Structures are given as structure tokens and as C-alpha cells.
């Protein structure tokens, strides 16, 4: 699974899809000091549930 996500960016299963999404760089704040910091862009894995799964849970 890890290799497929790294290469293709997407895995489909019966319950839904795992996708790799790019997040943009953004400005954040250190809650302890209040200092403004830059948060780098990164890739993250997200899951989108299929209609079948949503219907069974509801």
C-alpha cells in the first residue's frame, strides 16, 4: 500500500479511496510564544468513503 500511494497517489478499495493530497505552505502561530512561523508544504493521505459505506453507517 505504501509503495502504491507513493507512486500513484491513489488506492481504491470497496469501502472507498485513499488519496495523496498536497497541502500548501502557510503561516501559523506558535501557541506557546505567539511567534509567527512558516509551515512548509507537504503531502498527506486522506480517505474518501464510498457511497455504500456511508449508507451502511447512516
C-alpha positions as a Markdown table, in Angstrom:
| # | Residue | x | y | z |
|---|---|---|---|---|
| 1 | Unk | 0.0 | 0.0 | 0.0 |
| 2 | Unk | 2.7 | 2.5 | 0.9 |
| 3 | Unk | 4.6 | 2.0 | -2.3 |
| 4 | Unk | 1.4 | 2.4 | -4.4 |
| 5 | Unk | 0.4 | 5.6 | -2.6 |
| 6 | Unk | 4.0 | 7.0 | -3.0 |
| 7 | Unk | 4.0 | 6.1 | -6.8 |
| 8 | Unk | 0.4 | 6.6 | -7.9 |
| 9 | Unk | -1.1 | 8.7 | -5.1 |
| 10 | Unk | -4.3 | 6.7 | -5.0 |
| 11 | Unk | -5.7 | 3.3 | -3.9 |
| 12 | Unk | -9.3 | 2.2 | -4.4 |
| 13 | Unk | -10.9 | -0.4 | -2.1 |
| 14 | Unk | -14.6 | -1.4 | -1.7 |
| 15 | Unk | -15.1 | 0.9 | 1.2 |
| 16 | Unk | -13.6 | 4.0 | -0.5 |
| 17 | Unk | -10.4 | 5.6 | -1.8 |
| 18 | Unk | -7.1 | 6.6 | -0.2 |
| 19 | Unk | -5.6 | 9.6 | -1.9 |
| 20 | Unk | -2.4 | 11.6 | -1.5 |
| 21 | Unk | -3.1 | 15.3 | -1.3 |
| 22 | Unk | -0.7 | 18.2 | -1.4 |
| 23 | Unk | -1.1 | 20.9 | 1.3 |
| 24 | Unk | 0.1 | 24.4 | 0.5 |
| 25 | Unk | 2.7 | 26.2 | 2.6 |
| 26 | Unk | 1.0 | 28.5 | 5.1 |
| 27 | Unk | 1.7 | 30.9 | 8.0 |
| 28 | Unk | 1.0 | 29.5 | 11.5 |
| 29 | Unk | 1.5 | 30.7 | 15.1 |
| 30 | Unk | 3.3 | 29.0 | 18.0 |
| 31 | Unk | 0.7 | 28.8 | 20.7 |
| 32 | Unk | 3.2 | 28.9 | 23.5 |
| 33 | Unk | 5.2 | 32.0 | 22.4 |
| 34 | Unk | 2.8 | 33.7 | 19.9 |
| 35 | Unk | 5.6 | 33.8 | 17.4 |
| 36 | Unk | 4.5 | 33.7 | 13.7 |
| 37 | Unk | 6.1 | 30.7 | 11.8 |
| 38 | Unk | 6.1 | 29.3 | 8.3 |
| 39 | Unk | 4.6 | 25.8 | 7.9 |
| 40 | Unk | 6.1 | 24.0 | 4.9 |
| 41 | Unk | 4.0 | 22.4 | 2.1 |
| 42 | Unk | 3.6 | 18.6 | 2.5 |
| 43 | Unk | 1.8 | 15.6 | 1.2 |
| 44 | Unk | -0.8 | 13.8 | 3.3 |
| 45 | Unk | -3.0 | 10.7 | 2.9 |
| 46 | Unk | -6.8 | 11.2 | 3.0 |
| 47 | Unk | -9.7 | 8.7 | 2.8 |
| 48 | Unk | -12.9 | 9.3 | 0.9 |
| 49 | Unk | -15.7 | 6.8 | 1.9 |
| 50 | Unk | -17.7 | 5.2 | -0.8 |
| 51 | Unk | -21.5 | 5.7 | -1.0 |
| 52 | Unk | -22.0 | 2.0 | 0.1 |
| 53 | Unk | -20.0 | 2.6 | 3.3 |
| 54 | Unk | -21.8 | 5.9 | 4.0 |
| 55 | Unk | -25.2 | 4.2 | 3.5 |
| 56 | Unk | -24.4 | 1.3 | 5.8 |
| 57 | Unk | -23.2 | 3.6 | 8.6 |
| 58 | Unk | -26.1 | 6.0 | 8.4 |
